[in-house]
């Protein structure tokens, strides 16, 4: 019977977690950019304030 390599499983789990976090970060960034492109006057008002 094969021995379970827990450190390998832990590494895979950690990589999956990091990938999911990165996807969330990119999704939020894309939403933010879309919102700014939709309302360009918001950026002008914020810069002038």
C-alpha positions as CSV (number, residue, x, y, z in Angstrom):
1,X,0.0,0.0,0.0
2,X,1.3,3.5,-0.9
3,X,2.1,6.0,1.8
4,X,0.1,9.3,1.7
5,X,2.3,12.3,1.0
6,X,0.6,14.9,3.1
7,X,3.0,17.7,2.2
8,X,2.2,17.2,-1.5
9,X,-1.5,17.3,-0.8
10,X,-1.0,20.4,1.4
11,X,1.0,22.1,-1.4
12,X,-1.8,21.3,-4.0
13,X,-4.4,22.8,-1.6
14,X,-2.3,25.9,-1.0
15,X,-1.9,26.4,-4.8
16,X,-5.6,26.1,-5.3
17,X,-6.3,28.6,-2.6
18,X,-3.8,31.1,-4.0
19,X,-5.3,30.6,-7.5
20,X,-8.8,31.3,-6.2
21,X,-7.6,34.4,-4.4
22,X,-5.9,35.7,-7.5
23,X,-9.1,35.1,-9.6
24,X,-11.1,37.1,-7.0
25,X,-8.6,39.9,-7.1
26,X,-8.7,40.1,-10.9
27,X,-12.5,40.0,-10.8
28,X,-12.7,42.9,-8.4
29,X,-10.1,44.8,-10.4
30,X,-12.1,44.3,-13.6
31,X,-15.3,45.5,-12.0
32,X,-13.5,48.6,-10.7
33,X,-12.1,49.4,-14.1
34,X,-15.5,48.8,-15.8
35,X,-17.2,51.1,-13.3
36,X,-14.6,53.8,-13.9
37,X,-15.0,53.5,-17.7
38,X,-18.7,53.7,-17.3
39,X,-18.6,57.0,-15.3
40,X,-15.4,58.9,-16.3
41,X,-16.7,62.0,-14.5
42,X,-16.3,60.3,-11.1
43,X,-12.5,60.2,-11.6
44,X,-12.4,63.9,-12.5
45,X,-14.4,64.9,-9.5
46,X,-12.3,62.8,-7.2
47,X,-9.0,64.2,-8.6
48,X,-10.2,67.8,-8.2
49,X,-11.4,67.3,-4.6
